[in-house]
Amino acid sequence: MLPTMKLTPLVLPLLASVCAPPVSTPPPPVADVVAVTEAKPLPSVEAVTDAKAKARDDAAIEAWGERIQAAGVNLCLLLEDRFDVDYGCGGR
């Protein structure tokens, strides 16, 4: 038997996997993409002299940061899953 004949059973599965169509992966969730691109809230003019307005602004900025962070973790986990890498996503 020729040496190439012995390799044929080993090479055929490799060739078949190369010819297989690529796996289609869906895009990331729209809500996460929207969240990570959301602009930071601007403080109001009233916050300079009004403690309640400042507290509202602070709460809005804090909530914005939490949305950004949560969406970032979601996208990070999605990338880890799709590309089989470990980015160390966490922080929830």
N, C-alpha and C positions, 0 to 999 in steps of 0.2 A: 504494500500500500504506500502511496506517495505521502510525504510529510504534510502536504497541503490538505490532503483528504482527512487527516486526523484533526486538523484545525477547523474544518468547515462547521461542525456542530457548535463550536465555540463562537465563531464569527457571525453566524446567522442571527442569533438573538441580538447581538450588538448592532448589526445593520438594521434590523427591524426597529430597534428603539430609536435609532438616528432618523429613520424615515417616518416615525410616528408624528402625527400633528401635535403642535405645542398645546399644552394645557391652557385653556382660557381662564384667566382669573378676573373676577369682577372688580370694578374700581372700589376704592374705600367709600364708606358711608358718607353721603352728602352732608349730613349734620356735623360730622367730625371735621370735614374740610371747611365748612362754613364757620365752625367755631374757631378753628386755628387761624382763620384769616379775618376774624372780627376785630375791628379797630378798638383800641382802648378808649373807654369813656373819658371825656374831658371833664375836668371839674367845673362847676358852675361859678359864676361871678358871686352869687349869694354866699357861697361857702367861705368867702373871706371874712364875712361879718356874722354869719348865722350858723350856730353850732349844729342845728338840725339839718341844714342844707349840707354842711360838711360831712355829717354822719351819713346822709343819703349818698353823697358822692363816694365816700369811702366804701360803703356797702356795695355800690355799683361796681367799683373798681375791683373789690375783693371777689365778687361773683364772676366778673369777667375773667379774672385770673384763674379761678377754679374751673370755669368752662374750658379755657384754653388748655389747662393742664390735663383735665380729664380727656379731652379730645386728642391731645398729644399722646397720652398713654394708650388710648385705643388704636391710634394709627401706628404707634410703635409695636404694639402686640400683633397687629395685622401684618406688618412687615416682617416681624420675627417668624410668624407662622408661614407666610408665603415664601420667604427666602431661606428658611431654616438657619437663622442666625440668632445670636443672643446679644441684644443691645442693652440688656439689663433694665428693661422697661419696668417701671414701678411707680411708686409715689401716690398710690391711691389710698 
